[in-house]
């Protein structure tokens, strides 16, 4: 059975551009076949600003939204965040979602599909890698950065990757699989 890859679409704002990018990546991973992709949309989860009375390490969640989020992340073997960049930083929805949990993140590799203007969302990615490393994840250096991403959205609203994006996605998936397999004994303990 293929390991599970949680693909988290992080933008929650009205008019967001992330869903076509996330759908493309989900379909790409599914076709690749090395992972079983699970697409998660933070807008659907509707997580409020962190509202649990107990520290995430205690795993004593009181709210249904936290329990659902916990179960989704716990079930995965690796994570890819599909993220834009807002004001040279990660979206607040991403940072908020990360800090909700602790153990569920431990010993999982994390990759990024980032999109934006000239930087392709890379400043967003770099702004959360330290937070993720502190949660015992392994943020891998390989990723998919999509600068001027609007050019890849067709008239039907679908994302159409070019050769560079496809090559980057293949490289990242391969590295995520290596790290997921290497960290599996630590996740099991």
C-alpha positions as CSV (number, residue, x, y, z in Angstrom):
1,X,0.0,0.0,0.0
2,X,1.3,3.4,-0.9
3,X,2.1,5.9,1.9
4,X,-0.4,8.7,2.3
5,X,0.5,12.3,1.3
6,X,-1.5,15.0,2.8
7,X,-1.8,17.9,0.4
8,X,-3.0,20.9,2.3
9,X,-4.4,23.9,0.4
10,X,-3.7,26.7,2.8
11,X,-5.3,29.8,1.5
12,X,-8.7,30.5,2.9
13,X,-9.4,34.0,1.7
14,X,-12.3,34.8,-0.7
15,X,-11.1,35.0,-4.3
16,X,-8.1,32.7,-3.5
17,X,-6.1,31.2,-6.4
18,X,-4.8,28.1,-4.7
19,X,-7.5,25.5,-5.5
20,X,-6.5,24.9,-9.1
21,X,-2.9,24.6,-8.1
22,X,-3.8,22.1,-5.3
23,X,-6.0,20.1,-7.6
24,X,-3.3,19.9,-10.3
25,X,-0.8,18.7,-7.7
26,X,-3.2,16.2,-6.2
27,X,-4.0,14.7,-9.7
28,X,-0.2,14.7,-10.5
29,X,0.6,12.7,-7.3
30,X,-2.3,10.3,-8.0
31,X,-1.1,9.7,-11.5
32,X,2.5,9.3,-10.3
33,X,1.3,6.5,-7.9
34,X,4.1,6.6,-5.3
35,X,1.8,8.1,-2.8
36,X,-1.9,8.0,-2.0
37,X,-2.8,11.7,-2.1
38,X,-5.3,13.2,0.3
39,X,-6.4,16.7,-0.6
40,X,-7.2,18.9,2.5
41,X,-8.6,22.4,2.2
42,X,-8.1,24.6,5.2
43,X,-11.1,26.7,4.1
44,X,-13.3,23.6,4.6
45,X,-11.9,22.9,8.0
46,X,-12.6,26.5,9.1
47,X,-10.1,26.5,12.0
48,X,-10.5,29.6,14.2
49,X,-7.5,31.3,15.7
50,X,-5.9,28.6,17.9
51,X,-8.6,28.0,20.6
52,X,-7.6,24.9,22.5
53,X,-7.2,25.4,26.2
54,X,-4.5,22.7,26.5
55,X,-1.1,22.8,24.9
56,X,-1.0,20.7,21.7
57,X,1.6,18.3,23.2
58,X,-1.0,17.1,25.6
59,X,-3.3,16.1,22.8
60,X,-6.3,16.8,24.9
61,X,-8.4,18.4,22.2
62,X,-11.8,19.8,23.2
63,X,-13.1,21.1,19.8
64,X,-14.4,19.0,16.9
65,X,-12.4,21.1,14.4
66,X,-9.2,20.2,16.2
67,X,-10.0,16.5,16.4
68,X,-10.8,16.4,12.7
69,X,-7.6,18.3,11.8
70,X,-5.6,16.0,14.1
71,X,-7.0,12.8,12.5
72,X,-6.3,14.1,9.0
73,X,-2.6,14.9,9.7
74,X,-2.1,11.8,11.9
75,X,-3.2,9.5,9.1
76,X,-0.5,10.9,6.7
77,X,3.0,9.8,6.1
78,X,4.2,13.1,4.5
79,X,2.8,16.6,3.9
80,X,2.8,19.1,1.1
81,X,1.5,22.6,1.7
82,X,0.2,24.4,-1.3
83,X,0.7,28.0,-0.3
84,X,0.7,31.6,-1.6
85,X,2.8,34.4,-0.2
86,X,1.1,37.3,1.6
87,X,3.2,40.4,2.3
88,X,6.5,38.4,2.1
89,X,5.3,35.8,4.6
90,X,3.1,32.7,4.9
91,X,-0.7,33.1,5.1
92,X,-1.9,33.3,8.7
93,X,-4.1,30.3,8.0
94,X,-1.0,28.2,7.5
95,X,0.8,29.3,10.7
96,X,-2.4,28.9,12.7
97,X,-3.1,25.4,11.3
98,X,0.5,24.3,12.1
99,X,0.4,25.4,15.7
100,X,-2.8,23.5,16.4
101,X,-0.9,20.2,16.6
102,X,2.3,18.8,17.9
103,X,2.7,15.0,17.8
104,X,0.8,14.6,14.6
105,X,3.6,16.4,12.8
106,X,6.5,14.5,14.3
107,X,8.9,12.7,12.0
108,X,7.1,13.6,8.8
109,X,8.7,15.1,5.7
110,X,7.2,18.3,4.5
111,X,7.3,19.8,1.0
112,X,5.9,22.9,-0.5
113,X,4.1,23.9,-3.7
114,X,4.3,27.7,-3.6
115,X,2.9,30.2,-5.9
116,X,3.0,34.0,-6.2
117,X,4.6,36.8,-8.1
118,X,8.3,37.0,-8.8
119,X,9.4,34.9,-5.9
120,X,7.0,32.1,-6.6
121,X,6.0,32.1,-2.9
122,X,9.4,31.1,-1.7
123,X,9.5,33.7,1.1
124,X,6.3,32.1,2.4
125,X,8.0,28.7,2.5
126,X,11.1,30.0,4.2
127,X,9.0,31.8,6.9
128,X,7.5,28.5,8.2
129,X,10.4,26.1,7.8
130,X,11.8,27.0,11.3
131,X,8.4,26.5,12.9
132,X,8.0,23.1,11.2
133,X,11.6,22.0,12.2
134,X,10.7,22.8,15.8
135,X,7.8,20.3,15.5
136,X,10.1,17.5,14.5
137,X,9.2,17.5,10.9
138,X,11.8,17.4,8.1
139,X,11.2,20.3,5.7
140,X,12.9,19.2,2.5
141,X,14.8,21.6,0.3
142,X,13.2,20.4,-2.9
143,X,9.9,22.1,-3.7
144,X,7.8,23.5,-6.5
145,X,7.9,27.3,-6.8
146,X,5.6,28.8,-9.4
147,X,6.4,32.5,-10.1
148,X,3.8,34.5,-12.1
149,X,1.4,31.6,-11.5
150,X,-1.5,33.3,-13.2
151,X,0.0,32.5,-16.6
152,X,-0.6,28.8,-15.9
153,X,-4.3,29.2,-15.2
154,X,-6.3,28.5,-18.4
155,X,-9.7,30.0,-19.4
156,X,-11.5,27.1,-17.6
157,X,-9.7,28.0,-14.4
158,X,-7.5,24.9,-14.5
159,X,-3.8,25.0,-13.7
160,X,-1.5,23.8,-16.5
161,X,2.1,23.1,-15.5
162,X,5.1,23.7,-17.7
163,X,8.1,21.4,-18.0
164,X,10.0,23.1,-15.1
165,X,7.0,22.7,-12.7
166,X,6.5,19.1,-13.7
167,X,10.3,18.3,-13.2
168,X,10.2,20.1,-9.8
169,X,7.2,18.1,-8.7
170,X,8.7,14.8,-9.7
171,X,11.9,15.6,-7.8
172,X,10.0,16.7,-4.7
173,X,7.8,13.6,-4.7
174,X,10.9,11.3,-5.0
175,X,12.6,13.1,-2.1
176,X,9.4,13.0,0.0
177,X,9.2,9.2,-0.5
178,X,12.8,8.7,0.5
179,X,12.3,10.8,3.7
180,X,8.9,9.2,4.5
181,X,10.4,5.7,4.3
182,X,13.5,6.7,6.3
183,X,11.4,8.3,9.1
184,X,8.8,5.6,9.2
185,X,10.4,3.8,12.2
186,X,10.4,7.0,14.2
187,X,6.7,7.6,13.4
188,X,5.9,4.1,14.5
189,X,7.6,4.5,17.9
